[in-house]
Amino acid sequence: MSMDLPDNKKWEDAFIGFGFDAAVGRLFMGIIHNLNGVGQAFSMQVELLTMMFAQADDLLAEISLATSLEEAQEKSAKLRVMMGRRADLVKHLPREVEVLQETMQRASVLTEVVSDPPGAKPFKLDSVIRTEMEFLTSDGFFKHKIKKELSLADNVPALIGHRIEIHQILAALLENSSQALADNFDNEPEPEISIATSCDGGNVEIRITDNGPGIGVGDLEHIFEPFFSTREDHLGLGLYLARLMAVNSGGSLTCESSGDRTCFTLRMVVQGGELAN
């Protein structure tokens, strides 16, 4: 039975809402993943420091019992070397704290979108991109197997409006590229995703490119159609809804594919820093 236009609008809105719930799910997966990483780093350092303190206490006892200056100096040298090695390892801990802080700051983006009126606060496009990249690190293949290249323009202004839509569009595109690379993993070259941004004053552009197997000419003209997918276990709604959200936000989403390069381009119109409706 065919659905009329209002029914289409209802299921589109429902699926977009489901996409937001999925984004929140990625948020928590990303937080848990990064918390685990930071926790493991601190746990290892605490264990090593505990061992060092015990060893240092033994060396200090030996130094106090030394019968000659040479023997005391030899023991002191061992103590300095041991503490120096541990100090070198501890230097990495501030970076772990920074990773945790950055993750929490980026995670706050979605909660702000939930609680604030649309367009209430300006946001940086770089932050949205890095947040979505961070969420996907909970996927082992994306984190460890794919080379990520970022080329983010310095002249993109702080934007207002459609932040959650950009989050969801980027999530769909990044997941699509990651899956294409996973399907082609046994082939050369090394899996790679690149994200580039640009701004010409009136338009902001985001390009997501992967070096996967590419999209056949016959499939390329259908990829934005609902329920079209080249994968048997996919509904074929991700790219359709991504383009729908782009258009509803006053922008466009296009795709070019040739050889082993596929590039999705999201363009948004900017009017005085505010994204067009």
Sequence and secondary structure as in RCSB ss.txt:
>XXXX:A:sequence
MSMDLPDNKKWEDAFIGFGFDAAVGRLFMGIIHNLNGVGQAFSMQVELLTMMFAQADDLLAEISLATSLEEAQEK
SAKLRVMMGRRADLVKHLPREVEVLQETMQRASVLTEVVSDPPGAKPFKLDSVIRTEMEFLTSDGFFKHKIKKEL
SLADNVPALIGHRIEIHQILAALLENSSQALADNFDNEPEPEISIATSCDGGNVEIRITDNGPGIGVGDLEHIFE
PFFSTREDHLGLGLYLARLMAVNSGGSLTCESSGDRTCFTLRMVVQGGELAN
>XXXX:A:secstr
    HHHHHHHHHHHHHHHHHHHHHHHHHHHHHHHHHHHHHHHHHHHHHHHHHHHHHHHHHHHHT SSHHHHHHH
HHHHHHHHHHHHHHHTTHHHHHHHHHHHHHHHHHHHHHHHS TTSS B HHHHHHHHHHHHTTSHHHHHT EEEE
E  TT   BBS HHHHHHHHHHHHHHHHHHHHHTTTSSS  EEEEEEEE SSEEEEEEEE SS   HHHHTTTTS
TT  SSTT  S HHHHHHHHHHHTT EEEEEEETTEEEEEEEEEEETTEE  
